[in-house]
Every structure is written in C-alpha cells, then in structure tokens.
Amino acid sequence: MHPVAFRIGGLAVYWYGVLAATALILGLWTASRRAPRDGLPAEVIADLGIWLMIGAFAGARLLYAVTFWREEFAGRPWYEIFALRAGGVFYGGLMGASLVTMVYAWVRRLPLWKIADALAPSIALGHALGRIGCFMTGCCYGSPTALPWGVCFPPGHATHPQSVHPTQLYEAGLDALLYGGLAWRHRHKRYDGQVFAHYLIAYAVIRFGVEFFRGDYEVRYLGGWAKPGQLVSLPILVIGLALAWRLRRNRPARP
C-alpha cells in the first residue's frame, strides 16, 4: 500500500489518480482503434471522452452516496456528494457513462450498439488499472484469510495486522482477462451489441464472485448474506442476458 506515487514540491500525486488517468487514456485509445472496424470514425470516441468522464464520475459518486449515506453523508451538505475525492461505486459509474453514451448517440444520430461494442473491452481494461489503484490506496480490501497470498496492510489501515484477501488484485486480473476475451469477440462478433452484452454478463459474474471475499462493507442485505455489489450484479446479469437475446433475435439475416 503506497498511496502517493511521487511529490512535486509540496504537491502529492497519488497512484489512484495516476492509474485512473492512464485507464482513461488507454481506454479511449483502444476504443478509437476498434471503432473503424464498425465503420465509425475514431473521432467519435474522442469526442465522447469528456462526456464519459462526467457521466462516470457523477454516477459513481451518486451510487456511493446512496450506499454509504448514513456513514458519510447524513447531515452534511448535499453538494459534498460530488466532492473531488476518493469514493465511488463502479456500477454507478457504468450506469452514468451508459446514459451519457445513449444521449450522445441519439443527439449525433450515431449507431448506439456499434459505439457500445467499441467501448466495452476498454471498460474492462480501465477497470483493471483502477483496481490496481485501489490496491495501492488500500480501499476495496478483502476479508481475513490464512492463505499464503494474503496481504497485510500497514499500520493505520482498517485491517492491520490481519492478513486479508487481495480482492483488488483478484478483480484486476479477471478484468484483464475479460479485456482480452472481449477484444477477441469484437473481431468475431455476429451482431451489433454482442460485445457490450457479453461484457455485462461476464463482469456481473466476476463482481458477484469477488464480492464474497470483500471485507470493506458494513452494509449487508438479505439477512447478512448479500453485499451491495452482489445485489446490483444480479440485475446487471439479467440485463446482459436479455440484451444478448434481444439483439441476437433482431440481427439482420445473412444473405
């Protein structure tokens, strides 16, 4: 755990910010490289980039506030929800970015599912880097474990001196594999929207599984069995399956 990457005079530059910026740049670059395969100009992805940042940030902070309202936001000014500090829920960011993309495609009269397919692998790539940032910061940590690959965060961390699951690295590795699988699928897809639908399905399964090893949630549901991330994963999985089924049925017939 090393939150600070480097210092410039008295200014500390944090690993989370460095990796988040790297994730955004690599994500947009790889998506712009895929876009022409679907007949989309690379500039479409570049123009969408700033709106994706705004939508993802707003969505991530809103869902974070809903999840941790009692612990962090109750009785405080509402505008602190959008404070530029650590704290966000990935699913909220995904929802915010998806909404922005839908509006952007509608206003610009662009094919939504082609854009979604170009972006889907890049979401997994960016998320893998983001989870490494979580590991360096010490957030999203795991539950106690006696396994040999357990990690012990330094004094001052909520888990010290226990050894815990490196859940951030679990998810980073799985997201990296997902990126490779989705990039391959994009080159061999059978209908528009397939790559994005497969992303929703695969990530929902990954997140649901990794959540079993998370130890940073105090909020539980369904009698203490389900964590917030698992409750959101289930409808995301259903949406992904329904989307794949619907788009597959509506794909144009081959000549």
N, C-alpha and C positions, 0 to 999 in steps of 0.2 A: 504494500500500500504506500504509494508515493503521490499524493495529490498534485504537488507542484512539479511541473515539468522543468521550468527554469525561471530565472528572475532577470528583469531588465531594470537595473537600479532598484527602486523600492517596489516595482510592479511585479507581482507574482503571476505567472502564466500557468494555468492548470492543465493537467493531462486531459481532463474531461473535455475542456474547450478545444484543445488541440485535436483530439481524436474526433470530436463532433464536426469540426470544420473539415478535417480530412475526409470523413464519411460523406459529407455533403458534396465536396468537390469530386471525389471518386464516383459517388452515386450518379451525379448529373453527367459526368463524362462518360461513364459506361452506358448510361441510358441513351445519351445522344449518339453513341456509336451503334446502338441497336436500332434506333428509330428508322434510319433509312431502309432497313430490311423490310419494313412495313410501308414504305412509301412516304414516310414522314420526314420533313426537313429537320436536321439536327437542331436548328434554331428554335423549334417548338419547345424542346426540352429546356433549352437555356432560358427562354422567355418565361417558362413556367416555374423556374427555380425559386425566384424570390417569393412567389405566392405559396409554393410548397413549404418554404421555411416559416412563413407567417401562420399558415394553417396548422402545420405540425406543432409549432410552439404553443399556439392558443389551445389546440385540442389536448395536448399533453398536460398543460397546466390546469385546464378545466377538470379533466378526469382525476388528476392528482388532488385537486381541492375537494372534489366530491368524496374521494376515497379517504382522505385524511383531514376532513373538515373539523372534526371535534378535536383532533390532536394539534393542529397547526393554524387553523383559520377562524375558528369560532370566536366571536367578539372582536375581531380585527377588521380594519378597513377592507372593503371588497376588492379594491384595486391591487391589493397585495397578491391576489391570485396570479397576476401577470408580472410579478417582480422577476427581474433577470437574475435568477439564482437557481441553484440545483434543485431538482424536484420535478418530476414529470412521469407520466404513465405512458408507455409506448403505445398501447391500444388507443388512447386518446389522440396521440399524435397521428396515428394511422387514419383514424376517423376524420380528423381535421384536414389532413392532406388529401384524403379521398374526396371530401366535399369540395375543396378548392379545385381539384382536378376536374370534377364534374362540371362545376360552374365555368371554368376556363374553356373546356371543350365545347360547352353549349354556346358561350359567347363567341368563340372563334370559329364555330361550326366545323370542329375537327372530330375525327373518329375516336370516341372515348376509349373503346376497348383496345385499340392499337396503342394509344398512349399508355394505358394501364399495363399492357404487356411489356412495353419498353422499360417502364419504371420498376416492375415487380422484382426482377433479380437484384436491382440496385438497392431496393429497400432492405433485402436480406444482407447485402454486403455492408451497407451503412450501419445496420443494427449490430452486426458482428463487431465492428470497430467501436460502436457505442458501448457495448458490454465490456470491452476491454477498459474503456474509460471508467465504467462503474467499478471494475476490479481495482483500478489504481486509486479511485476515490474512497472505496470501502463501502459503497452503498449496494443494495440488492444482494446482500450476503446470504449465505446458506445457514442451514440448521447444524447443530453439533454432530460431529462424526468422529469415529475412531479409524476411518480408512486412511491408508498411508499417504494418499494425495490430498488430505485435508489441509487447510491453510490456517495459520494463526495470525490474526491481525495485531498490530502493535498496541501498546498501552493507550488507553483513551478510547479505543473502539468499543462498541457495544458488546462485542463477543469475546473480548480479551479476558482471560487467557485460553479460552476454549479453542479447539480445532474445529473448523466448520467446512461444509461443502463449498468448493469454489464455483458456486452456481453461475456466476458471471462468465467464467471460462467455459462451463458446460454449454451455455447458450451461445457464446461466441463461436465455439467450434461447430455446433449444429447449424448456426446461421450461415457460416462459411460454406458448409456442405450444401445447404439449401441454395445458396447463391450459384454454386456450380451446377446443381441439378436444374435450376430454373433457366440459367443461361443456355444449357443444352436444349431444354424444352422449347425455348424461344426459337431456336434454329430449326426445330422439327414440329412446331405447333400445327394443329389441324384446323383451328378456328380462332378467330379473334376473341380475346378474353380468357383463353385457356391458361395462359401463364399466370395471370393475376388470380384466377380462381384456384389454381394449384398452390399458389403462394398462401392464400388464405387457409386452405385446408392443411397444408404442411406446417405452417407456423402455429396454427391453433393447437395441433398435436404436440409440437415441440414445447410450446409455452405451458400447456396443461401438464406435461410430464415434468418439466423442470421445476414447476411450482411446488411439487411435492418435497423438494429439497431446499426451498427457500425458508429462511428463518427471520426475515425482517418485517413480517406482517403481524401486527397485533389484532387486526380486524379479521374475524372469521365468520363464515355463514354456514347455514345448514347444520346447526349443532356443532360447529367447530371443525367440520370436515372440509369445507371448501374455502379457498382463498379468493380474494377479488379477481386476480388474474385468471383463475380457473373458471369463475362464473362468466367472465367475458369471453374466454376461449370457446365455450360451448356454442353460443350464438354465432360467433365468427366461423366456426367449423360448419354449422348448418348453412350459413350464408354462402360459404365457399362451395359446398356440395350442390346447393340449389342453383348457384350461378353456373357452375360447370354443366349441370344437367340442362339448364335452360338454353345456354349458349350453344351447346352441342346439338340440341334439337333444332335450333334455328339457323344453324350454319348453312350457307349456300350449298346446293347439291353440286357435286363434281361433274364436269362434262363427260 
